[in-house]
Amino acid sequence: MSTYFITGIGTGIGKTVTSAVLTEKLQADYWKPVQSGDLEISDSLFVRNLISNDKTVVHPEHYRLSQPLSPHLSARLDGVEIVLDEIRVPETDNQLVIEGAGGLMVPLNEKELILDLIRRLNAKTIVVSQNYLGSINHTLLTIEVLKANAIAIEGIVFNGKPNEESERYIQAYSGLKVIGRIPSFATVDKECVRNAGQFLDI
């Protein structure tokens, strides 16, 4: 069974929507190890509310941090220390979609980053990109860091409005597979998440 880690080129570029679409398409399980922010509208709850199939299990977060800040700071304010050795992949016989927090270099504690968490979990990484001025740079930097750390990359998902030239350049330079392009949604609901699976080749 495959395990995929969903990372992004930054914050707010569509990791959670992408995770929901991929989870629904594969009828996979979903897990967000570190949630930092409003726990009443967490990413796990958001994904659970967008899933239509009866197979997916949304596993509880290992760290639930109350402040909408970088995990290392949110943890400090909550009186918690994030310890990577304590984070265990949930037991499942299903495929698993793991969602990160922000990008690769987001700090989890004083010495370790999301990048270190990916390395420990030994999952295939999917990079979520979004087209904006500067996104070529941010996407290629993300990919280069993954390659430099010998982390397996399954491919790239572009989320939101298309930009053919940016997407062409990123694919050509990186040599990675483009898994698909998830369009912009006026509202995100179960139907559009279910239908968006057709745009992903995985």
RANORCOR-V599684 format. One record per residue. N is the residue number from 1. RES is the residue in one small letter. PHI is phi in radians with two decimals (NA if undefined). Layout:
{{N,RES,PHI} {N,RES,PHI}}
This chain:
{{1,m,NA} {2,s,-1.47} {3,t,-2.12} {4,y,-2.06} {5,f,-1.83} {6,i,-1.63} {7,t,-2.10} {8,g,-2.35} {9,i,-1.50} {10,g,3.04} {11,t,-1.71} {12,g,1.34} {13,i,-1.94} {14,g,1.93} {15,k,-1.09} {16,t,-1.25} {17,v,-1.09} {18,t,-1.05} {19,s,-1.07} {20,a,-1.12} {21,v,-1.11} {22,l,-1.16} {23,t,-1.04} {24,e,-1.16} {25,k,-1.06} {26,l,-1.54} {27,q,0.88} {28,a,-1.50} {29,d,-1.45} {30,y,-2.23} {31,w,-2.65} {32,k,-2.01} {33,p,-1.08} {34,v,-2.23} {35,q,-1.88} {36,s,-2.21} {37,g,2.51} {38,d,-1.13} {39,l,-1.31} {40,e,-1.37} {41,i,-2.29} {42,s,-1.17} {43,d,-1.11} {44,s,-1.09} {45,l,-1.16} {46,f,-1.04} {47,v,-1.15} {48,r,-0.97} {49,n,-1.31} {50,l,-1.85} {51,i,-1.63} {52,s,-1.80} {53,n,-1.35} {54,d,-1.71} {55,k,-1.65} {56,t,-1.08} {57,v,-2.01} {58,v,-1.65} {59,h,-1.44} {60,p,-1.18} {61,e,-1.14} {62,h,-1.39} {63,y,-2.07} {64,r,-2.05} {65,l,-1.91} {66,s,-1.51} {67,q,-1.77} {68,p,-1.38} {69,l,-2.33} {70,s,-0.93} {71,p,-0.91} {72,h,-1.12} {73,l,-1.36} {74,s,-1.05} {75,a,-1.09} {76,r,-1.07} {77,l,-1.18} {78,d,-1.51} {79,g,1.27} {80,v,-2.16} {81,e,-2.03} {82,i,-1.37} {83,v,-2.05} {84,l,-1.10} {85,d,-1.10} {86,e,-1.52} {87,i,-1.49} {88,r,-2.06} {89,v,-1.11} {90,p,-1.05} {91,e,-1.31} {92,t,-2.78} {93,d,-1.69} {94,n,-1.82} {95,q,-1.13} {96,l,-2.32} {97,v,-1.84} {98,i,-1.90} {99,e,-1.83} {100,g,-1.45} {101,a,-2.11} {102,g,1.12} {103,g,-1.78} {104,l,-1.08} {105,m,-1.68} {106,v,-1.22} {107,p,-1.34} {108,l,-1.74} {109,n,-2.63} {110,e,-1.23} {111,k,-2.22} {112,e,-2.19} {113,l,-2.11} {114,i,-0.92} {115,l,-0.93} {116,d,-1.19} {117,l,-1.14} {118,i,-1.02} {119,r,-1.05} {120,r,-1.21} {121,l,-1.41} {122,n,0.96} {123,a,-1.86} {124,k,-1.32} {125,t,-1.70} {126,i,-1.99} {127,v,-1.66} {128,v,-1.68} {129,s,-2.07} {130,q,-2.41} {131,n,-1.43} {132,y,-2.73} {133,l,-1.10} {134,g,1.86} {135,s,-1.26} {136,i,-1.07} {137,n,-1.04} {138,h,-1.13} {139,t,-1.21} {140,l,-1.18} {141,l,-1.10} {142,t,-1.03} {143,i,-1.12} {144,e,-1.13} {145,v,-1.13} {146,l,-1.08} {147,k,-1.12} {148,a,-1.11} {149,n,-1.76} {150,a,0.98} {151,i,-1.68} {152,a,-1.13} {153,i,-2.01} {154,e,-1.28} {155,g,2.77} {156,i,-2.08} {157,v,-2.04} {158,f,-1.63} {159,n,-2.07} {160,g,1.74} {161,k,-1.11} {162,p,-1.30} {163,n,-2.51} {164,e,-1.01} {165,e,-1.22} {166,s,-1.05} {167,e,-1.15} {168,r,-1.07} {169,y,-1.15} {170,i,-1.05} {171,q,-1.15} {172,a,-1.15} {173,y,-1.25} {174,s,-1.40} {175,g,1.30} {176,l,-1.56} {177,k,-1.25} {178,v,-1.57} {179,i,-1.18} {180,g,2.88} {181,r,-2.29} {182,i,-1.63} {183,p,-1.27} {184,s,-1.25} {185,f,-2.01} {186,a,-1.11} {187,t,-2.39} {188,v,-1.73} {189,d,-2.43} {190,k,-1.04} {191,e,-1.13} {192,c,-1.22} {193,v,-1.16} {194,r,-1.10} {195,n,-1.22} {196,a,-1.20} {197,g,-1.00} {198,q,-1.13} {199,f,-1.54} {200,l,-1.88} {201,d,-1.85} {202,i,-2.66}}
